[in-house]
């Protein structure tokens, strides 16, 4: 099911970093995200709900600003 909040996301297992792009165009990098958590997000029916419950406010993040 397409998310109404998250446009796309990508995970780097080597760095344990999850990059999330929202439909607003804002992009964030979440650090220290375990592989299992990223896989659970990929498998989740509702990506936004999963993100809000399991990732947001649990991992350090920073906004990625386009130059």
Buried (B, 14 or more C-beta within 10 A) or exposed (E): EEBEBBBEBEBEEEEBBBBBBBEEEEBBBBEEBEEEBBEEBEEBEBBBEBBEEBBBEEBEBEEEEEE
